[in-house]
Amino acid sequence: MLRFVASVLITSGVLMLADAGLTLAWQEPISAFLASQEQDRLGRELDAYARGALQREEAMVAAIRNLRRRLARLARIERARARTGSPIGRIELPTLGRQYVVVQGTDIDTLRKGPGHYPGTVFPGEKGTVAIAGHRTTYLAPFRTINELKPGQPIILKMPYGRFTYAVEQTQIVDPTAIWITNRVPGRPRLVLSACHPLYSASHRIVVFARLVKESAR
């Protein structure tokens, strides 16, 4: 019995050390697996929606010939439809080799599914600031390496109704209370990505600011 207990304790210790090592080097593996399963489910749900309900919405705005106005109208419809935890689009970080389904909301449970859109900000296509938050060490760690983004590099938001390309302008470290990052600013629409900083700490936030450079219908 003592040998059995000792073996269990040793195995548990090895597994805990392995988990800690993987988290430091890459990301927390158990939460990453759970989030990966959730991302697959959300992706299927998003694709099914794009094939169904969205087509009816596009028919509603077909009379609007101006692309920017049509996309803005669809964005407002989609924002009104979005519910906490539901998939709204995809974010692609080409230079980092990352792509994820974005969900609506930034509460604890929602961010376990993937990057979350701040409900108080606009959708791509509308004037203003689109803000998205994400984890850096757990639940797939979608924003783990956003500190590596450089000015001019692209960030792409693929919404069911359109594709929006932003160019990185700058990265800044701010306090967790810096709600000004989501404010609307003059000029072309802006995208903000935020995550805890430094790694394994929530003392500050790292924020990537980007500007819209291209938009097109889906």
C-alpha positions in Angstrom: 0.0 0.0 0.0 2.8 2.4 0.9 4.5 1.7 -2.5 1.2 2.3 -4.3 0.7 5.7 -2.5 4.3 6.7 -3.2 3.9 5.8 -6.9 0.7 7.9 -7.1 2.4 10.9 -5.4 5.4 10.7 -7.7 3.3 10.4 -10.8 1.2 13.3 -9.7 4.3 15.4 -9.1 5.7 14.6 -12.5 2.4 15.5 -14.2 2.2 18.8 -12.3 5.8 19.7 -13.2 5.1 18.8 -16.9 1.9 20.9 -16.8 3.9 23.9 -15.4 6.7 23.5 -17.9 4.3 23.4 -20.8 2.5 26.4 -19.5 5.7 28.4 -19.2 7.0 27.3 -22.6 3.7 27.3 -24.6 0.4 27.4 -22.8 -1.7 25.6 -20.2 -2.4 22.2 -22.0 -5.7 21.2 -20.4 -7.5 24.5 -20.9 -6.0 24.6 -24.4 -7.6 21.3 -25.3 -11.0 22.4 -23.9 -10.9 25.7 -25.8 -9.8 23.9 -29.0 -13.0 21.7 -28.8 -15.1 24.8 -28.2 -13.5 26.7 -31.1 -14.3 23.8 -33.5 -18.0 23.9 -32.4 -18.2 27.7 -32.7 -16.6 27.6 -36.1 -19.3 25.2 -37.3 -22.0 27.3 -35.8 -20.7 30.5 -37.5 -20.4 28.8 -40.9 -24.0 27.5 -40.6 -25.2 31.0 -39.8 -23.4 32.5 -42.7 -25.1 30.0 -45.1 -28.6 30.7 -43.6 -29.8 33.7 -41.7 -27.2 36.1 -43.1 -28.4 35.6 -46.6 -31.8 37.0 -45.6 -30.1 40.1 -44.0 -28.0 40.7 -47.1 -31.2 40.7 -49.2 -32.6 43.3 -46.9 -29.8 45.8 -47.7 -29.3 44.9 -51.3 -30.7 48.2 -52.4 -27.9 50.1 -50.7 -25.3 50.4 -53.5 -22.6 52.1 -51.5 -20.3 49.4 -50.1 -19.3 51.2 -47.0 -22.9 52.1 -46.1 -24.1 48.5 -46.8 -21.4 47.0 -44.6 -22.2 49.5 -41.9 -25.9 48.6 -42.0 -25.1 44.8 -41.8 -22.7 45.5 -38.9 -25.4 47.2 -37.0 -27.8 44.3 -37.6 -25.2 41.8 -36.5 -24.3 43.7 -33.4 -28.0 43.9 -32.4 -28.3 40.1 -33.0 -25.2 39.1 -31.1 -25.6 37.4 -27.7 -23.0 36.8 -25.0 -20.9 33.7 -25.9 -22.1 33.5 -29.5 -19.6 33.5 -32.4 -19.5 36.7 -34.4 -16.5 36.2 -36.7 -12.9 35.2 -37.0 -9.6 37.1 -36.3 -6.5 36.3 -38.2 -3.0 37.3 -37.2 -1.0 36.3 -40.4 2.4 37.3 -39.1 1.9 35.2 -35.9 0.3 32.3 -37.7 -2.9 32.5 -35.6 -6.6 32.4 -36.4 -9.5 32.1 -34.0 -13.3 32.4 -33.8 -14.3 35.6 -31.9 -17.2 35.5 -29.5 -19.4 38.2 -28.1 -18.5 39.3 -24.6 -15.4 39.5 -22.3 -16.6 37.9 -19.1 -14.7 35.0 -17.6 -16.7 32.2 -19.1 -16.9 33.7 -22.6 -13.1 34.3 -22.8 -12.6 30.6 -22.2 -14.1 30.0 -25.6 -11.8 32.4 -27.5 -11.0 36.1 -28.1 -14.0 38.2 -26.9 -15.5 41.4 -28.4 -16.2 44.2 -26.0 -20.0 44.6 -26.1 -19.7 48.4 -25.7 -17.8 48.8 -28.9 -18.8 48.8 -32.6 -18.6 45.9 -35.1 -16.3 46.1 -38.1 -17.9 48.2 -40.7 -19.2 50.8 -38.3 -17.4 54.0 -37.4 -15.5 53.9 -34.1 -13.3 51.4 -32.3 -13.6 47.6 -32.4 -12.1 46.2 -29.2 -11.2 42.5 -28.6 -9.7 40.9 -25.5 -7.9 37.5 -25.2 -5.9 35.3 -22.9 -2.1 34.9 -23.1 -1.4 31.7 -21.1 -4.7 29.7 -20.9 -7.5 28.6 -23.1 -5.5 28.4 -26.3 -3.7 31.6 -25.3 -4.8 33.4 -28.5 -3.0 36.7 -27.7 0.1 35.2 -26.1 2.4 36.7 -28.8 0.7 40.0 -29.7 3.7 41.8 -28.2 5.5 40.6 -31.4 3.2 42.6 -33.7 5.1 45.4 -35.5 3.8 48.6 -37.1 2.3 48.0 -40.5 1.6 44.3 -40.0 -1.9 43.2 -40.8 -4.7 42.0 -38.5 -7.8 40.6 -40.4 -11.3 40.4 -39.1 -13.4 38.0 -41.2 -17.1 38.7 -40.3 -19.9 36.8 -41.9 -20.8 39.9 -43.9 -17.4 41.2 -44.8 -13.6 41.1 -44.5 -11.7 44.0 -42.8 -8.0 44.4 -42.8 -6.3 46.6 -40.2 -2.6 47.7 -40.0 -0.9 47.8 -36.7 0.1 51.3 -35.5 1.6 50.8 -32.1 1.7 48.7 -28.9 1.3 50.2 -25.5 1.3 49.0 -21.9 -1.5 50.5 -19.8 -3.2 50.1 -16.4 -6.2 47.7 -16.1 -8.4 50.7 -15.5 -7.5 52.4 -18.8 -11.0 52.3 -20.4 -10.0 55.1 -22.8 -8.4 52.5 -25.1 -11.9 51.8 -26.5 -12.8 55.4 -27.2 -13.7 56.5 -30.7 -10.9 58.6 -32.2 -10.7 60.8 -35.3 -9.8 59.3 -38.6 -10.4 55.8 -40.0 -12.0 53.2 -37.8 -9.7 51.6 -35.3 -9.1 48.1 -33.9 -7.8 47.5 -30.4 -6.5 44.1 -29.1 -5.9 43.8 -25.3 -4.5 41.2 -23.0 -3.0 40.8 -19.5 0.6 41.9 -19.1 3.2 40.6 -18.3 2.7 36.9 -18.9 1.3 35.1 -15.8 0.2 38.5 -14.3 -2.8 40.8 -14.5 -1.1 43.9 -13.2 -1.2 45.7 -16.5 -2.6 45.3 -20.0 -0.8 45.2 -23.3 -2.8 46.9 -26.0 -2.3 46.8 -29.8 -3.7 49.7 -31.8 -4.5 49.3 -35.5 -6.3 51.3 -38.2 -8.6 50.0 -41.0 -6.9 50.0 -44.3 -9.2 47.8 -46.5 -12.8 46.4 -46.4 -14.7 44.2 -48.8 -18.0 42.3 -48.9 -17.9 38.6 -48.0 
